[in-house]
Amino acid sequence: MSAADRAGRGAVSRPPSFRSGELRDPKLAAALRTLEITVRRRLDGVLHGDHLGLIPGPGSEPGDAREYQPGDDVRQMDWSVTARTTHPHVRQSVADRELETWLVVDLSASLDFGTAGCEKRDLAVAASAAITHLTGGGGNRIGAVVATGATTTRIPARGGRVHSQSMLRTIATTPSAADGVRGDLRDAVEALRRPERRRGLAVVISDFLGPIDWERSLRAISARHDVLAVEVLDPRDLELPDVGDVVLHDPESGRTREFAATPRLRADFARAAEAHRDDVEKALRRCGAPRLTLRTDGDWIADVVRFVTARRHTIGSGFTNTARAGSR
């Protein structure tokens, strides 16, 4: 049985509710503790403590040699092994010993929404906790840029469990923007470009429902860093319910409209939503960013496990220790 299959067994994992940033102690501490326990038990239980890196990529330290394959960087040729075996070999690299990870957490008003097991904001906090756990250990550091459209909070990158817990608390308690305040994912991504940072991992967590005006900034970041996109969605982002009249409220514009959810309107809405997601996927692909999708009606931990497992199998055994290299 695969790790992904084991992750899907039993009760579906729902992240605890953080009530749009308004939850306070002692409920806040309890919710964060529940989240931490869930992440540790579910991820460690199926990945056996070897989290294999969210973005396994080339680093600066030499690793094992393997046979050359079309598309390999010829600068990585291992000539001694090639001469000894009479077959072309390349020397694989492992990541630098200390990984610096930066989260861009979009907490704009559109994430204060959920019609299934939780709000999208809760998923964003949960995703932040999972990334923190997967990239932690050793001398690895993590920081965050948290943006609501009204405010942008920068949390410096540091290591250690105390810092990680403090960062997650800050993310979870970030107040929601007022109704009518638009999010600005481009500005949040742009905040990572200055000052220039050492090569590392940048993770953008958002519903990506706004304009795709962040691509240029993200491409600039991807020229220096590995990039991962975590998309958080609710079923109603993708299709309207078949319930007759519906009231739609856009929290980022403050506008509310009532519609009759006719079959034609529902089909048009679903088509437009699918087209936008396709455009987002294409933009992320141009940025070299794989996309992990988490849904409010899904098992988010199982989805994380499936993603990490698929990345491991796709990239191969030669680039498998980026995120946890610092803990070895």
LUMFI-831972 format. One record per residue (C-alpha): residue number from 1; chain; x, y, z. Coordinates in steps of 0.05 Angstrom, whole numbers, plus 5000, padded with zeros to 4 digits. Layout:
BEGIN
   num   cadena     c1     c2     c3
   NUM        A      X      Y      Z
...
This chain:
BEGIN
   num   cadena     c1     c2     c3
     1        A   5000   5000   5000
     2        A   5028   5068   4980
     3        A   5039   5127   5027
     4        A   4983   5164   4992
     5        A   4936   5106   5003
     6        A   4954   5101   5076
     7        A   4943   5176   5083
     8        A   4873   5169   5056
     9        A   4852   5116   5106
    10        A   4810   5132   5166
    11        A   4776   5198   5182
    12        A   4785   5256   5134
    13        A   4831   5310   5163
    14        A   4800   5379   5171
    15        A   4843   5437   5194
    16        A   4821   5472   5258
    17        A   4782   5536   5250
    18        A   4819   5602   5263
    19        A   4757   5645   5252
    20        A   4786   5694   5202
    21        A   4843   5713   5248
    22        A   4800   5729   5308
    23        A   4813   5668   5350
    24        A   4851   5682   5415
    25        A   4880   5642   5472
    26        A   4865   5592   5500
    27        A   4826   5569   5439
    28        A   4881   5593   5393
    29        A   4935   5553   5430
    30        A   4890   5491   5428
    31        A   4877   5499   5354
    32        A   4951   5508   5337
    33        A   4969   5448   5380
    34        A   4916   5406   5345
    35        A   4945   5427   5278
    36        A   5016   5411   5299
    37        A   4997   5342   5325
    38        A   4958   5327   5261
    39        A   5016   5347   5216
    40        A   5067   5308   5256
    41        A   5026   5245   5262
    42        A   4999   5242   5191
    43        A   5061   5265   5154
    44        A   5113   5227   5195
    45        A   5068   5166   5196
    46        A   5065   5158   5121
    47        A   5131   5190   5100
    48        A   5171   5154   5154
    49        A   5209   5217   5173
    50        A   5240   5224   5103
    51        A   5201   5280   5073
    52        A   5244   5281   5011
    53        A   5239   5355   4995
    54        A   5181   5393   4967
    55        A   5223   5418   4910
    56        A   5282   5369   4903
    57        A   5332   5406   4860
    58        A   5406   5411   4847
    59        A   5449   5440   4901
    60        A   5523   5451   4911
    61        A   5546   5386   4943
    62        A   5565   5325   4902
    63        A   5522   5264   4909
    64        A   5520   5196   4875
    65        A   5535   5184   4802
    66        A   5484   5155   4753
    67        A   5482   5141   4679
    68        A   5473   5201   4634
    69        A   5403   5213   4606
    70        A   5383   5259   4549
    71        A   5371   5329   4578
    72        A   5422   5322   4635
    73        A   5469   5381   4646
    74        A   5534   5361   4612
    75        A   5571   5405   4663
    76        A   5554   5351   4714
    77        A   5590   5296   4676
    78        A   5631   5250   4721
    79        A   5690   5234   4676
    80        A   5724   5186   4723
    81        A   5662   5142   4730
    82        A   5650   5149   4655
    83        A   5720   5125   4640
    84        A   5716   5068   4689
    85        A   5648   5042   4665
    86        A   5655   5063   4591
    87        A   5584   5092   4598
    88        A   5570   5166   4606
    89        A   5554   5184   4678
    90        A   5533   5249   4712
    91        A   5547   5267   4784
    92        A   5483   5285   4820
    93        A   5481   5341   4869
    94        A   5446   5347   4935
    95        A   5420   5411   4964
    96        A   5459   5459   5006
    97        A   5460   5438   5079
    98        A   5418   5496   5103
    99        A   5354   5511   5067
   100        A   5319   5578   5072
   101        A   5245   5576   5058
   102        A   5199   5635   5049
   103        A   5123   5632   5051
   104        A   5079   5682   5015
   105        A   5012   5674   5050
   106        A   4953   5707   5016
   107        A   4900   5722   5069
   108        A   4858   5769   5028
   109        A   4783   5773   5039
   110        A   4767   5719   4988
   111        A   4800   5667   5034
   112        A   4752   5683   5090
   113        A   4703   5636   5056
   114        A   4685   5563   5060
   115        A   4623   5521   5047
   116        A   4651   5453   5065
   117        A   4693   5429   5123
   118        A   4731   5494   5135
   119        A   4748   5563   5108
   120        A   4802   5573   5056
   121        A   4840   5614   5108
   122        A   4843   5553   5153
   123        A   4873   5513   5096
   124        A   4925   5568   5084
   125        A   4946   5564   5158
   126        A   4947   5488   5153
   127        A   4989   5490   5090
   128        A   5037   5537   5125
   129        A   5044   5487   5182
   130        A   5057   5430   5134
   131        A   5110   5468   5095
   132        A   5143   5489   5161
   133        A   5145   5416   5184
   134        A   5170   5389   5117
   135        A   5227   5440   5111
   136        A   5247   5443   5184
   137        A   5306   5413   5220
   138        A   5380   5425   5226
   139        A   5401   5495   5207
   140        A   5342   5505   5160
   141        A   5306   5572   5167
   142        A   5236   5595   5148
   143        A   5204   5663   5142
   144        A   5139   5691   5115
   145        A   5105   5749   5081
   146        A   5032   5752   5102
   147        A   4987   5797   5060
   148        A   4913   5816   5067
   149        A   4909   5873   5017
   150        A   4905   5922   5074
   151        A   4969   5901   5110
   152        A   5033   5863   5094
   153        A   5070   5830   5151
   154        A   5142   5806   5143
   155        A   5167   5752   5189
   156        A   5243   5744   5185
   157        A   5271   5676   5168
   158        A   5298   5639   5229
   159        A   5306   5568   5252
   160        A   5280   5529   5311
   161        A   5213   5505   5337
   162        A   5199   5566   5378
   163        A   5206   5611   5317
   164        A   5162   5564   5275
   165        A   5107   5565   5328
   166        A   5111   5640   5333
   167        A   5107   5648   5258
   168        A   5046   5603   5252
   169        A   5013   5641   5309
   170        A   5024   5706   5272
   171        A   4995   5678   5208
   172        A   4935   5648   5244
   173        A   4919   5713   5281
   174        A   4928   5761   5222
   175        A   4864   5803   5222
   176        A   4820   5800   5161
   177        A   4818   5859   5115
   178        A   4755   5902   5116
   179        A   4700   5886   5066
   180        A   4716   5918   4999
   181        A   4792   5916   5006
   182        A   4824   5880   4948
   183        A   4881   5832   4956
   184        A   4945   5843   4918
   185        A   4983   5779   4907
   186        A   5032   5813   4860
   187        A   5055   5861   4915
   188        A   5061   5803   4964
   189        A   5105   5763   4916
   190        A   5145   5826   4898
   191        A   5161   5834   4972
   192        A   5206   5773   4967
   193        A   5251   5804   4914
   194        A   5281   5857   4959
   195        A   5328   5850   4993
   196        A   5361   5795   4952
   197        A   5362   5729   4990
   198        A   5405   5667   4987
   199        A   5380   5613   4941
   200        A   5324   5573   4973
   201        A   5250   5555   4967
   202        A   5193   5603   4958
   203        A   5122   5578   4971
   204        A   5061   5619   4949
   205        A   4996   5601   4985
   206        A   4934   5631   4954
   207        A   4868   5617   4920
   208        A   4896   5652   4858
   209        A   4826   5679   4842
   210        A   4849   5750   4826
   211        A   4884   5778   4764
   212        A   4945   5740   4740
   213        A   4989   5801   4747
   214        A   5038   5766   4793
   215        A   5071   5723   4739
   216        A   5128   5771   4723
   217        A   5147   5778   4796
   218        A   5143   5703   4808
   219        A   5185   5688   4746
   220        A   5238   5735   4772
   221        A   5239   5698   4838
   222        A   5241   5630   4803
   223        A   5305   5651   4768
   224        A   5340   5647   4835
   225        A   5296   5603   4879
   226        A   5256   5539   4873
   227        A   5182   5557   4873
   228        A   5120   5519   4896
   229        A   5047   5542   4891
   230        A   4995   5518   4940
   231        A   4925   5532   4914
   232        A   4868   5532   4965
   233        A   4798   5526   4938
   234        A   4726   5516   4959
   235        A   4676   5478   4915
   236        A   4637   5543   4905
   237        A   4698   5574   4872
   238        A   4688   5524   4817
   239        A   4613   5515   4809
   240        A   4548   5545   4834
   241        A   4499   5502   4874
   242        A   4435   5479   4841
   243        A   4389   5515   4891
   244        A   4349   5565   4850
   245        A   4365   5637   4871
   246        A   4434   5650   4899
   247        A   4465   5712   4930
   248        A   4538   5724   4910
   249        A   4581   5771   4951
   250        A   4650   5793   4929
   251        A   4687   5811   4994
   252        A   4744   5844   4956
   253        A   4698   5893   4920
   254        A   4642   5895   4971
   255        A   4590   5882   4918
   256        A   4530   5835   4928
   257        A   4485   5810   4873
   258        A   4427   5761   4870
   259        A   4420   5713   4813
   260        A   4374   5657   4790
   261        A   4421   5598   4785
   262        A   4395   5573   4719
   263        A   4429   5514   4685
   264        A   4459   5563   4634
   265        A   4487   5609   4688
   266        A   4516   5550   4726
   267        A   4549   5524   4663
   268        A   4577   5592   4645
   269        A   4604   5601   4716
   270        A   4637   5532   4715
   271        A   4667   5546   4647
   272        A   4695   5613   4668
   273        A   4724   5583   4732
   274        A   4757   5527   4694
   275        A   4786   5575   4643
   276        A   4816   5618   4699
   277        A   4847   5558   4733
   278        A   4876   5537   4666
   279        A   4907   5606   4658
   280        A   4935   5602   4729
   281        A   4965   5534   4715
   282        A   4998   5558   4651
   283        A   5027   5619   4687
   284        A   5054   5576   4743
   285        A   5084   5528   4693
   286        A   5119   5586   4659
   287        A   5147   5603   4727
   288        A   5171   5532   4738
   289        A   5124   5525   4798
   290        A   5089   5458   4811
   291        A   5019   5466   4840
   292        A   4991   5432   4901
   293        A   4916   5440   4906
   294        A   4880   5435   4973
   295        A   4804   5438   4978
   296        A   4759   5454   5036
   297        A   4719   5391   5020
   298        A   4780   5346   5016
   299        A   4831   5312   5062
   300        A   4886   5364   5060
   301        A   4938   5320   5094
   302        A   4927   5263   5045
   303        A   4933   5313   4988
   304        A   5000   5337   5015
   305        A   5025   5266   5020
   306        A   5004   5249   4949
   307        A   5039   5311   4923
   308        A   5104   5298   4959
   309        A   5103   5225   4939
   310        A   5089   5242   4866
   311        A   5146   5293   4866
   312        A   5193   5241   4894
   313        A   5175   5191   4840
   314        A   5175   5242   4784
   315        A   5243   5273   4799
   316        A   5277   5208   4818
   317        A   5321   5185   4874
   318        A   5379   5230   4857
   319        A   5347   5294   4882
   320        A   5310   5271   4943
   321        A   5338   5307   5003
   322        A   5329   5382   4994
   323        A   5280   5398   5049
   324        A   5309   5352   5102
   325        A   5382   5358   5084
   326        A   5394   5404   5142
   327        A   5370   5352   5192
   328        A   5418   5298   5170
